[in-house]
Amino acid sequence: MFSRLGKASGRHPRLVVLLWLVAVLVSALAAGTGFGHDGLFSRLATTDFVVPGSDSEIVSKAKGENANPSISFLVRGAPAVDAAAFAQSHRSELHVAGVASLIDPFVPGLPSEQAQALRAATGESWVLLAHLEEGMGKTQRARTEESLRSAMTRYWATLAQEFPEASIVEVSRSAVSDVITGLVRQDLVRGETLSLPIAALLLIAVFGGALAACLPLIGAMSAIIVGLALLWGATFATTIDSFVINVISIIGVALSIDYGLLVVSRFREEARKTVNVHARAESDTGRRHDASTTSQGTSQDASPMLESGDLTAIIARTVATAGRTVSFSALTIALAIAGLATIDLPVLRIISFGGIIVTLLAVLATITLVPAFLALWGRKILVPSPMSRLPILRFLTKLDGEGGRSSEKESGFFATLARRVHAHPWIVMLSSFALLALMASPLAAFTLRNNFEDYIPDGTQLYSAYEEIQAEYPALATSPVTAVVDAMGAAEVTSKISAISGVTHVLPTQLDDGRILLSVGLDVEDAAGARATELMEKIRALDADLPEGSHFAVGGTTALQTDIKHAIISGMPRALGVVVVAVMVLLFLMTGSLLIPLKALLINTLSLLASLGATSFIFHHGLFGLPRVSGLETYIVACMVAFGFGLAMDYEVFLLARIKEYWDAGFSNDEAVERGLQRSGRIITSAAAIIIAVFIGFASGQMVAIKEIGVALAITVVTDATLTRLLLVPATMTLLGQWNWWAPRPLRWISRKLGGVFQE
């Protein structure tokens, strides 16, 4: 199948490129303009994470169904004493269609307690509250909010004439969503602007030329653009949170570069083999031929040695080998990411959907579009670039052994490293396990958090205004704990909550359906901290003392965080089950071994825990200029585990595929490991270096959540591509010897029957 696909791309490259070009152009228009239905970024949202069926969802729905939607505007620099007359005379300027009422501290006849609630104690700032009409649809509400903002801009311009220091900051869900979506767009552009040029330079260093280096990047951008269009389509069926875009882009770029690097490298290797075959044939027929020149492969211009039809055959073999490997890798990663969908959190299901889509698109571009360009540019790619004379490129070439010459010689840096590991396998294995355990040790104090406030960019006007409202306006502040209770039991519940040490106040609000909403203030600095969680659990425990039949649900920021943790913990066995079954089945079909999949699961799990521990340590102490946080975002950890495990399996497949080739060719276990590591070591190391640059580029943005996943995945790749893949895997394979390839007789029969798709 893969050979036929390679032949098709080699014989009809222009058609393949044209089809991809049309798909990319249509996708770019869909994601950018939306064909009149708003582009992707206009359709993104920033929503509260919900756990279906949880107390926090019950409370959130009760608030949403009963509350009159409102927008707060914090006015600074216009002291309340002096601004009263101005506010009264200009209030009418803010009346727009869709706004039910406008309230500020100076409305005539406003009860004194409400007026005080809209003024800071110092009198230096005050709040104008706009209540929107109920029952508006999403589009109508968006138009009303936009009209109100325009009116508020004119209001501020007039205010500034009398109070030059005055400023007005909107504090609302829409304002936060707009800021976060804007940051997502900026971080995406910033990440790609920083990472892709660095990735291009590293690819040029690996291939010794710009033309070959372009191919993985072309595949990456094509896959991402089409993937963004599919996400745009998904916005018509479900809500897509804005930060999902960056997560998907990170994975798309990483996998596309990985896969493209492997395919282009294998193409050049197959070209060297073909040139050497022709050289031997000419030598056998007595023709004059400088073997020392032709055996150089791609270190000299190999293209004249290729006959008509050779290029198509080389591409077919490339797709049949490297294309088969990356397809297997993508399938493994897609199934690992699919595990996220088994967790009962809508946001993780969306991330899972996006991750699977971009993974499949990455491999599709690699086995169709990249081979098509190889057919068009292949001879030029095989011509050595003047850059190959640079000292750094000569050093990289030496890593291939024998200066990159005959593919029959399997010596070089990585083969030498493998032989040294063979000599001391126990020392290498135990030392590697000890280092991984040390890296994982911070997990002993590991904490998870989920707080909406964390997504508001620090240092912005919105963040400072939000913080001021939380501190100076208790009636308008977001309560860390809110509860919904039947009216009959409200007085008793209010009394019991107020009696809990650490509760500062309980504010009851009558809902339209007769229930009572209790906004609970806590004497805590962090609504997502351990103390807030402890108090929330005490409030939830009151449910046991209520009369049978009473309805009492506790939600809010603190409760939502707890519910998300419980959802992930309860769903993790299912997610891990999907990953374990997928890895065991697919690796078994690829290798025909039962022990190799078990060993891969164990080693990759240890590597993942070590990376998570190191990430937690770095952010907990704010190292390397990163923000200091008290815990990692809950959903980011779930994504890091799924994507990190997928990337680890990516390199596992790259290495095992080459080792299996040599084992099937009749080499001993140790020789197969040496030759397989030599052939894949440079690819794995180069791919890791490029992907780290991509991850660090995205981690340079402003959103803390994206920083966390960028750093976590970068550490995962560093750990896996060095300690795990170059040392631990060869050491364990040395110790197991021929047992690496053991499987019971019935399973060996199944492997032969079903594994042909994955085996050479």
HELIX and SHEET records of a PDB file:
HELIX    1   1 PHE A    2  ARG A   11  1                                  10    
HELIX    2   2 PRO A   13  THR A   33  1                                  21    
HELIX    3   3 GLY A   34  GLY A   36  5                                   3    
HELIX    4   4 LEU A   40  ARG A   43  1                                   4    
HELIX    5   5 ASP A   55  ASN A   66  1                                  12    
HELIX    6   6 ALA A   80  HIS A   90  1                                  11    
HELIX    7   7 ARG A   91  LEU A   94  5                                   4    
HELIX    8   8 SER A  112  ALA A  117  1                                   6    
HELIX    9   9 LYS A  138  GLU A  162  1                                  25    
HELIX   10  10 ARG A  173  PHE A  207  1                                  35    
HELIX   11  11 ALA A  210  ALA A  234  1                                  25    
HELIX   12  12 VAL A  244  ASP A  284  1                                  41    
HELIX   13  13 ALA A  291  THR A  294  1                                   4    
HELIX   14  14 GLY A  297  SER A  299  5                                   3    
HELIX   15  15 SER A  303  MET A  305  5                                   3    
HELIX   16  16 ASP A  310  THR A  318  1                                   9    
HELIX   17  17 VAL A  319  GLY A  323  3                                   5    
HELIX   18  18 ARG A  324  ALA A  338  1                                  15    
HELIX   19  19 GLY A  339  THR A  342  5                                   4    
HELIX   20  20 PRO A  346  LEU A  364  1                                  19    
HELIX   21  21 ALA A  365  LEU A  369  3                                   5    
HELIX   22  22 VAL A  370  LEU A  382  1                                  13    
HELIX   23  23 PRO A  386  ARG A  389  5                                   4    
HELIX   24  24 PRO A  391  LYS A  398  1                                   8    
HELIX   25  25 GLU A  402  GLY A  404  5                                   3    
HELIX   26  26 PHE A  413  ALA A  423  1                                  11    
HELIX   27  27 PRO A  425  ALA A  440  1                                  16    
HELIX   28  28 SER A  441  ALA A  445  5                                   5    
HELIX   29  29 PHE A  452  TYR A  455  5                                   4    
HELIX   30  30 GLN A  461  GLU A  472  1                                  12    
HELIX   31  31 ALA A  487  GLY A  489  5                                   3    
HELIX   32  32 ALA A  490  SER A  498  1                                   9    
HELIX   33  33 ALA A  530  ARG A  540  1                                  11    
HELIX   34  34 ALA A  541  ASP A  545  5                                   5    
HELIX   35  35 THR A  557  THR A  591  1                                  35    
HELIX   36  36 LEU A  595  HIS A  621  1                                  27    
HELIX   37  37 LEU A  623  GLY A  625  5                                   3    
HELIX   38  38 THR A  634  ASP A  664  1                                  31    
HELIX   39  39 ASN A  669  ALA A  699  1                                  31    
HELIX   40  40 VAL A  704  THR A  719  1                                  16    
HELIX   41  41 ASP A  720  LEU A  728  3                                   9    
HELIX   42  42 VAL A  729  LEU A  736  1                                   8    
HELIX   43  43 GLY A  737  TRP A  741  5                                   5    
HELIX   44  44 ARG A  745  LEU A  754  1                                  10    
HELIX   45  45 GLY A  755  VAL A  757  5                                   3    
SHEET    1   A 4 VAL A  99  ILE A 103  0                                        
SHEET    2   A 4 SER A 125  LEU A 132 -1                                        
SHEET    3   A 4 SER A  70  ARG A  76 -1                                        
SHEET    4   A 4 SER A 167  VAL A 171 -1                                        
SHEET    1   B 2 LEU A 448  ARG A 449  0                                        
SHEET    2   B 2 LEU A 632  GLU A 633  1                                        
SHEET    1   C 4 VAL A 503  GLN A 510  0                                        
SHEET    2   C 4 ILE A 516  LEU A 522 -1                                        
SHEET    3   C 4 VAL A 481  VAL A 485 -1                                        
SHEET    4   C 4 PHE A 552  GLY A 555 -1                                        
END                                                                             
